[in-house]
Structures are given as structure tokens and as C-alpha cells.
Amino acid sequence: MRHDLHGAGSGLKGPETRMNQKAGSFLRGLTRRRLLVAAGGAVGAAAAVTAVMRHDRAPQPVIRHRIVPDGRARRLVLSWPSSNRLLLAVAQARFFGTYNLDVALVDGPRTGRTTIADVVEGRAVGAAAPLLTWLDRYRLGPIPVHLASGLQSGGFRLLVRRGVKGSRLETVAGMRIAVTDQDMADRLFFSVMMRRKGIDPEGAVHWVTLAPAQVEQAARAGEIDAVAAHDPLAWQWLHLPDPLFFELENSTTGHYGERTNLALGLSDSLLRSDPVAAASLVMALRAASDWIKAHPDQAAGLMAEAAGGMDAGEVLAMLRHESLGISPVGHDLRVQVAQYVDEMKLLGRVPDTVGSAAYARRLCVNVLEADESGALAIPESGPA
């Protein structure tokens, strides 16, 4: 006889029936408080899931990639100071072609200020100028140009006429110091050094503007006591056949010698339209800087023609008294720019309220790295 194990009238209780009875007893035993606690746990679990989902939807950090030259030929117009084209001479001779670059220069003599004007006004896509000169221009207002690389260390020299008393920077008060341009970085650099020694660079010394060809004659006539200049011209004055000057201070030793002087600024239009061109230019110039450090003898031969009448032996002697291979990019460049911003504060040319590191981040761009689309991270320039 067949028995219905699950029927209502069955006297037998199968496993499922016993489980249902236990479940019913459990539910009857739940108090309202317990139900609320259970409900709260469910809500908490749902919130946790929602939080995870929101976390998953949060913006992911941008992954930067090294830019690789693509082999395409490009013609770029740069502006470069006439007084120092030694690095440029090496890059032209050995490295621009390697990176498929045909580099032309804006015609005519150029100072740091006019090179910056060339890139701002669209006559060039890039300009070399002393970092102090760049900062002096940026303080006037934002420009569509960002700093991409340091190029070389400084060769600033403060030369004092022989016979003038003084062997330390503190003795320059009252001196007549010649500069070849009132706006040159030479004056700014030594003004910073004077300020660090407690000397007012505007009121304690007399700055005299002379053309380079007039400096030697004015010194021999006793019309000036010193000259602030940079290599290669300063080196030539220091080593005249008939010694006229001795060196009081320079930027080639100590921590100044490890910092860049010339810096390359690139137009925002180039940075946006052709990041590979910007990266290739910086790579070529950095390769030239490194090569000069590794091969100073050969570099001197290439530089001689650009050194204004110096032969290869004289150029080599000068290189041996300079710090070579200083061409920072990215974080290293920003650190050095921030140091210069601090020094411009000493001269009252940057407000003390400006954050130096933040300011540097807004002025610099790393052209060697791009996002997945190939775009560079170009900050909004200006004080922060």
C-alpha cells in the first residue's frame, strides 16, 4: 500500500516537514526588535555594495607613457640668445638630424627677452632664455608658453678690475658695475647674491649699461670697477692677454653650479598640436648636453665657431671650469624653478604670498610623457 509521505493526514513526518516546522518556530520567536536589527543589517550590506559600486565608478588616475619619436621629419623655428649658442652648435652638428629635426633660428641678434617675445608673438615655436629672465617675464602675466627643459648650467661671473680693493662680495657696495643690458640675467643673478649678503642691489651699487665692445676700454680708463657677464664673453674678459680683471664671484661652483641657467620654453600651440615634435626637440638638446659632458674635447671643436673668436683650446679650458650635463626635465626642472622663484622673492619681483612649488608646477610641462591619447598635461600658467 502506497503511503503519501507529505499528505496532511499522514502520521509520518518527512525531513522537509520537520524543516518547515523548525523554520516556523524560528519565525514565531523573532521579536520586532530582532526584525529591525536584521533589516538594518540588510540596509548596511546594501550600502556597502553601493559604496563599492561608486568606488568602481570613481575616475581612475591617468597613466602616463613615454613619448617615442615617430621618425617623421619636422621643421621647427627657434629663438636663441646670440651671446651663447654653444649648446645649439653641438645640437645642430650632431643631434637634430638624429631626431629628424630641421631647426632654423629667428634672424638677427637676440637677448633672453627678445627670444621670449619671439615665441609669445608667434615668430618661433620655442625659445631659449635664462630662467631668471623667464620668471621676470611670467610675473607680468600669463603667457601661452611653458618651460620644457633646462639646457645648461650658468656661467655667470662677476669680474672686478685689478687694482680695485675687495676680495669678497660684501665689498661691492659703492662699485660701478657694468652690464651689457640692464635686463640681462647677469644683473638679476648677482643681485640675488648681494641680497643674500644683506646688500641692497639697487641702492648700494651703480649699474652701468655698456655695449660689450666698450667694457674693456671703460675698465682700462677707470670708468667702471667691475662687470657682470656670462660665458663665453666673461671667460674671454677674464683671460685677456694683458690681465684686466680678477673673478670675485661666479655661478659655476657650489649649489649654483648644479642648477640650470638657460631653459627651453615651448609654445602651447606646439605642445597641443605636435607633442612628438616637442619631445624630440627636448631629447635632441638633452642628448647634446650629455654628449658635451662626455666628450668635451670634441665638443670644444664644434663650439669654437659659435664662441666668438675663441679657438678650440680656449673653449675646452672654459668647459673644464663649468658644470656640464645640466638639463633637468619634469620633477627635477620644477624643483629648480621653485628655487629660482624663492630668489626672485628676495628681489621683490615675486610676492612672498606665492607658493614657489605650486608656481613652478604651473609653469613647467613634462614633454617626455603623454596620456593614452598622446596628449601632454599642460597646466594653466600663472601664480597659484
VOVEX-39049 format. One record per residue (C-alpha): residue number from 0; residue in one letter; x, z, y. Coordinates in Angstrom, 2 decimals. Layout:
<rs>
NUM/A/X/Z/Y
...
</rs>
This chain:
<rs>
0/M/0.00/0.00/0.00
1/R/1.36/-1.05/3.33
2/H/1.66/1.66/5.96
3/D/1.67/0.92/9.75
4/L/4.63/2.98/10.86
5/H/3.75/2.56/14.55
6/G/-0.02/2.88/14.43
7/A/-1.92/5.56/16.39
8/G/-3.35/7.13/13.25
9/S/-0.13/7.15/11.36
10/G/1.20/10.50/10.36
11/L/4.72/9.19/10.21
12/K/6.87/9.22/13.39
13/G/9.46/6.47/13.57
14/P/12.65/6.55/15.69
15/E/11.08/4.67/18.61
16/T/8.11/7.09/18.73
17/R/10.44/10.07/18.83
18/M/12.48/8.46/21.67
19/N/9.34/7.81/23.71
20/Q/8.22/11.40/23.30
21/K/11.58/12.70/24.46
22/A/11.51/10.38/27.47
23/G/8.03/11.61/28.36
24/S/9.13/15.22/28.13
25/F/12.12/14.46/30.35
26/L/9.96/12.76/33.00
27/R/7.44/15.62/32.99
28/G/10.33/18.01/33.51
29/L/11.60/16.27/36.65
30/T/10.73/18.15/39.82
31/R/10.12/16.46/43.16
32/R/13.48/17.75/44.35
33/R/15.21/16.10/41.42
34/L/13.45/12.82/42.07
35/L/14.56/12.89/45.70
36/V/18.14/13.59/44.67
37/A/18.03/10.72/42.20
38/A/16.58/8.43/44.83
39/G/19.30/9.45/47.25
40/G/21.93/8.59/44.67
41/A/20.43/5.14/44.28
42/V/20.45/4.61/48.04
43/G/24.07/5.75/48.19
44/A/25.02/3.33/45.43
45/A/23.24/0.52/47.26
46/A/25.09/1.40/50.48
47/A/28.39/1.36/48.63
48/V/27.63/-2.09/47.26
49/T/26.64/-3.28/50.74
50/A/29.89/-1.91/52.15
51/V/31.89/-3.78/49.54
52/M/29.99/-6.96/50.32
53/R/30.64/-6.52/54.03
54/H/34.31/-5.87/53.33
55/D/34.43/-9.07/51.32
56/R/32.97/-10.95/54.26
57/A/35.45/-9.49/56.80
58/P/37.87/-12.00/58.44
59/Q/40.99/-12.43/56.39
60/P/44.43/-12.35/58.08
61/V/45.78/-15.78/58.98
62/I/48.56/-16.83/56.65
63/R/51.45/-18.46/58.49
64/H/53.51/-21.22/56.91
65/R/56.93/-22.57/57.77
66/I/56.77/-25.89/59.55
67/V/58.71/-28.66/57.83
68/P/59.88/-31.75/59.75
69/D/57.91/-34.79/58.64
70/G/60.58/-37.46/59.22
71/R/58.62/-39.22/61.94
72/A/60.66/-40.48/64.88
73/R/59.81/-38.92/68.24
74/R/60.99/-39.38/71.83
75/L/60.98/-36.25/73.98
76/V/61.85/-35.81/77.65
77/L/63.55/-32.52/78.54
78/S/64.84/-30.99/81.75
79/W/68.17/-29.16/81.63
80/P/70.31/-27.37/84.27
81/S/73.14/-29.60/85.46
82/S/75.54/-26.65/85.63
83/N/75.56/-26.00/81.88
84/R/74.89/-28.78/79.40
85/L/77.45/-27.79/76.77
86/L/74.94/-26.91/74.04
87/L/72.96/-30.03/74.87
88/A/76.07/-32.19/74.43
89/V/76.54/-30.90/70.86
90/A/72.86/-31.32/70.01
91/Q/72.89/-34.89/71.32
92/A/76.03/-35.75/69.39
93/R/75.16/-34.20/66.03
94/F/71.65/-32.83/65.55
95/F/68.87/-34.57/67.43
96/G/69.26/-37.63/65.23
97/T/69.16/-35.49/62.08
98/Y/65.69/-34.33/63.13
99/N/64.60/-37.85/64.16
100/L/64.52/-36.97/67.84
101/D/65.37/-39.26/70.72
102/V/65.89/-36.86/73.62
103/A/66.05/-38.04/77.22
104/L/66.61/-35.95/80.36
105/V/64.84/-35.95/83.69
106/D/67.11/-37.79/86.13
107/G/69.02/-36.06/88.87
108/P/70.75/-32.69/89.38
109/R/68.75/-29.74/88.08
110/T/68.74/-25.97/88.55
111/G/66.81/-23.48/86.48
112/R/63.96/-23.50/88.97
113/T/63.68/-27.27/89.11
114/T/63.74/-27.60/85.32
115/I/60.79/-25.22/85.11
116/A/58.99/-27.22/87.79
117/D/59.59/-30.38/85.75
118/V/57.77/-29.05/82.69
119/V/54.98/-27.39/84.69
120/E/54.32/-30.61/86.61
121/G/54.47/-32.85/83.55
122/R/57.77/-34.67/84.06
123/A/59.13/-33.13/80.84
124/V/57.71/-31.52/77.71
125/G/60.39/-28.85/77.63
126/A/62.88/-27.15/79.92
127/A/65.97/-25.00/79.58
128/A/66.43/-22.25/82.16
129/P/67.87/-18.73/82.30
130/L/65.42/-16.12/81.00
131/L/65.61/-14.24/84.27
132/T/64.58/-17.41/86.10
133/W/61.67/-17.93/83.68
134/L/60.46/-14.38/84.33
135/D/60.81/-14.80/88.07
136/R/58.53/-17.85/87.83
137/Y/55.99/-16.23/85.50
138/R/55.49/-13.35/87.94
139/L/53.99/-15.83/90.41
140/G/51.17/-16.56/87.96
141/P/50.49/-18.02/84.51
142/I/51.83/-21.49/83.76
143/P/50.99/-23.79/80.80
144/V/54.40/-23.23/79.23
145/H/55.55/-20.78/76.55
146/L/59.04/-19.66/75.58
147/A/60.01/-21.01/72.17
148/S/63.67/-20.12/71.65
149/G/66.76/-18.60/73.12
150/L/69.57/-21.12/73.38
151/Q/72.84/-19.33/74.08
152/S/74.24/-16.08/75.41
153/G/75.08/-15.63/79.04
154/G/78.36/-16.48/80.69
155/F/77.76/-14.64/83.99
156/R/80.89/-13.50/85.78
157/L/81.41/-11.52/88.98
158/L/84.78/-12.65/90.35
159/V/86.48/-10.74/93.15
160/R/89.09/-12.26/95.44
161/R/92.59/-10.97/94.77
162/G/93.64/-8.51/97.45
163/V/90.16/-7.05/97.81
164/K/90.14/-3.42/96.73
165/G/87.88/-2.43/93.89
166/S/88.09/-2.36/90.14
167/R/84.58/-1.13/89.28
168/L/81.09/-2.34/90.04
169/E/80.44/0.71/92.20
170/T/82.95/-0.67/94.74
171/V/80.96/-3.84/95.58
172/A/78.94/-2.15/98.34
173/G/79.69/-3.95/101.59
174/M/81.17/-7.03/99.90
175/R/80.29/-10.62/100.84
176/I/79.32/-12.21/97.53
177/A/78.90/-15.96/97.27
178/V/76.28/-17.63/95.09
179/T/75.69/-21.34/94.76
180/D/71.92/-20.87/95.08
181/Q/70.01/-17.81/96.33
182/D/67.52/-18.24/93.47
183/M/70.07/-18.62/90.69
184/A/70.00/-16.17/87.78
185/D/73.61/-15.22/88.64
186/R/72.36/-13.16/91.57
187/L/69.49/-11.65/89.58
188/F/71.76/-10.64/86.71
189/F/74.31/-8.82/88.86
190/S/71.53/-7.32/90.98
191/V/70.27/-5.65/87.80
192/M/73.75/-4.33/87.03
193/M/74.09/-2.99/90.59
194/R/70.71/-1.29/90.43
195/R/71.74/0.47/87.22
196/K/74.70/1.89/89.15
197/G/72.49/3.10/91.99
198/I/73.43/0.28/94.37
199/D/70.76/-1.50/96.40
200/P/71.48/-5.18/95.66
201/E/69.59/-6.33/98.76
202/G/70.84/-3.90/101.36
203/A/74.28/-2.84/100.14
204/V/75.88/-6.28/99.69
205/H/75.81/-9.52/101.66
206/W/74.83/-12.60/99.66
207/V/76.28/-15.85/100.96
208/T/75.00/-19.23/99.77
209/L/77.70/-21.86/99.37
210/A/77.95/-25.18/97.57
211/P/80.33/-24.99/94.59
212/A/82.86/-27.18/96.39
213/Q/83.04/-24.68/99.28
214/V/83.63/-21.49/97.30
215/E/87.37/-21.80/96.73
216/Q/88.08/-22.72/100.34
217/A/85.93/-19.87/101.66
218/A/87.70/-17.38/99.39
219/R/91.17/-18.52/100.45
220/A/90.12/-18.25/104.07
221/G/88.91/-14.69/103.52
222/E/85.32/-15.58/104.39
223/I/83.95/-14.17/101.12
224/D/85.07/-11.28/98.94
225/A/83.56/-12.33/95.62
226/V/81.46/-14.92/93.83
227/A/78.72/-14.51/91.23
228/A/78.56/-17.53/88.92
229/H/78.32/-18.59/85.29
230/D/80.38/-20.63/82.87
231/P/81.76/-23.22/82.84
232/L/82.20/-23.09/86.64
233/A/83.00/-19.37/86.72
234/W/85.61/-19.83/83.99
235/Q/87.29/-22.59/85.99
236/W/87.47/-20.44/89.12
237/L/88.84/-17.53/87.12
238/H/91.62/-19.74/85.72
239/L/92.74/-21.72/88.76
240/P/96.43/-22.78/88.60
241/D/97.01/-20.64/91.69
242/P/95.12/-17.46/90.72
243/L/92.49/-16.60/93.32
244/F/90.04/-14.25/91.57
245/F/90.01/-11.43/89.06
246/E/86.98/-10.62/86.91
247/L/85.13/-7.44/87.84
248/E/82.08/-7.71/85.52
249/N/80.59/-10.17/83.04
250/S/77.75/-10.66/80.58
251/T/79.95/-11.67/77.66
252/T/80.71/-8.19/76.35
253/G/78.67/-5.20/75.22
254/H/74.94/-5.47/74.55
255/Y/74.57/-8.23/77.15
256/G/76.77/-10.44/75.03
257/E/74.27/-10.26/72.16
258/R/71.35/-11.44/74.26
259/T/70.29/-14.95/75.09
260/N/70.63/-16.29/78.62
261/L/69.25/-19.82/78.51
262/A/65.80/-20.12/76.95
263/L/63.71/-23.14/75.99
264/G/60.17/-23.33/77.31
265/L/57.74/-25.92/75.89
266/S/54.54/-27.22/77.44
267/D/51.30/-26.03/75.91
268/S/50.21/-29.67/75.58
269/L/53.14/-30.39/73.25
270/L/52.59/-27.16/71.32
271/R/48.98/-28.13/70.66
272/S/49.33/-31.86/70.12
273/D/52.54/-32.00/68.07
274/P/53.70/-28.68/66.58
275/V/56.12/-30.52/64.29
276/A/57.89/-32.04/67.31
277/A/58.21/-28.59/68.90
278/A/59.58/-27.10/65.67
279/S/62.00/-29.99/65.15
280/L/63.41/-29.60/68.65
281/V/63.95/-25.87/68.21
282/M/65.52/-26.41/64.78
283/A/67.93/-29.01/66.20
284/L/69.02/-26.79/69.09
285/R/69.45/-23.75/66.84
286/A/71.49/-25.86/64.42
287/A/73.73/-26.89/67.33
288/S/74.14/-23.25/68.40
289/D/75.08/-22.17/64.87
290/W/77.46/-25.10/64.46
291/I/79.30/-24.24/67.68
292/K/79.90/-20.74/66.36
293/A/81.15/-22.05/63.00
294/H/83.23/-24.94/64.42
295/P/84.42/-24.01/67.94
296/D/87.43/-26.35/67.76
297/Q/85.28/-29.40/67.07
298/A/82.59/-28.23/69.45
299/A/85.09/-27.99/72.30
300/G/85.90/-31.67/71.93
301/L/82.22/-32.63/72.18
302/M/81.68/-30.31/75.13
303/A/84.69/-31.34/77.20
304/E/82.98/-34.26/78.91
305/A/79.99/-32.09/79.85
306/A/82.19/-29.26/81.14
307/G/83.00/-30.83/84.48
308/G/86.63/-31.83/84.14
309/M/87.76/-29.26/81.57
310/D/89.74/-30.54/78.62
311/A/89.04/-29.51/75.02
312/G/91.70/-26.77/75.07
313/E/90.20/-25.16/78.17
314/V/86.70/-25.32/76.70
315/L/87.91/-23.74/73.46
316/A/89.58/-20.89/75.37
317/M/86.29/-20.29/77.20
318/L/84.26/-20.32/73.96
319/R/86.55/-17.69/72.48
320/H/85.50/-15.34/75.30
321/E/81.77/-15.86/74.83
322/S/79.26/-14.73/72.21
323/L/78.27/-17.77/70.18
324/G/75.29/-18.48/67.94
325/I/72.73/-16.54/70.02
326/S/69.42/-18.43/69.59
327/P/66.59/-15.99/68.84
328/V/63.04/-17.06/67.95
329/G/59.84/-15.22/67.03
330/H/60.11/-11.42/66.99
331/D/63.79/-11.43/67.99
332/L/63.03/-13.52/71.08
333/R/60.12/-11.26/72.07
334/V/62.36/-8.18/71.84
335/Q/64.92/-9.74/74.16
336/V/62.30/-10.96/76.61
337/A/60.88/-7.43/76.77
338/Q/64.36/-6.11/77.62
339/Y/64.62/-8.58/80.48
340/V/61.13/-7.59/81.69
341/D/62.33/-3.99/81.87
342/E/65.24/-5.12/84.01
343/M/63.02/-7.14/86.34
344/K/61.11/-3.89/86.91
345/L/64.34/-2.36/88.25
346/L/64.34/-5.07/90.92
347/G/60.66/-4.61/91.73
348/R/59.86/-8.12/90.51
349/V/57.57/-6.93/87.71
350/P/55.18/-4.00/88.25
351/D/56.02/-0.80/86.37
352/T/52.44/-0.77/85.04
353/V/53.05/-3.93/83.00
354/G/53.72/-3.29/79.32
355/S/57.01/-5.05/78.63
356/A/56.42/-5.66/74.92
357/A/52.84/-6.86/75.48
358/Y/54.00/-9.14/78.30
359/A/56.71/-10.61/76.06
360/R/54.15/-11.32/73.32
361/R/52.06/-13.30/75.79
362/L/54.99/-15.40/76.99
363/C/56.52/-16.33/73.63
364/V/55.37/-18.59/70.80
365/N/56.89/-18.94/67.33
366/V/57.05/-22.71/66.79
367/L/58.53/-22.41/63.31
368/E/55.32/-21.13/61.73
369/A/51.76/-22.54/61.72
370/D/48.46/-21.75/60.03
371/E/46.98/-23.81/57.19
372/S/45.63/-26.39/59.64
373/G/49.12/-26.84/61.12
374/A/48.23/-25.16/64.43
375/L/50.52/-22.76/66.28
376/A/49.41/-19.34/67.50
377/I/49.64/-19.88/71.27
378/P/48.89/-16.70/73.25
379/E/47.31/-16.64/76.68
380/S/50.27/-16.26/79.01
381/G/50.45/-13.72/81.80
382/P/50.78/-9.96/82.27
383/A/48.94/-7.69/79.85
</rs>
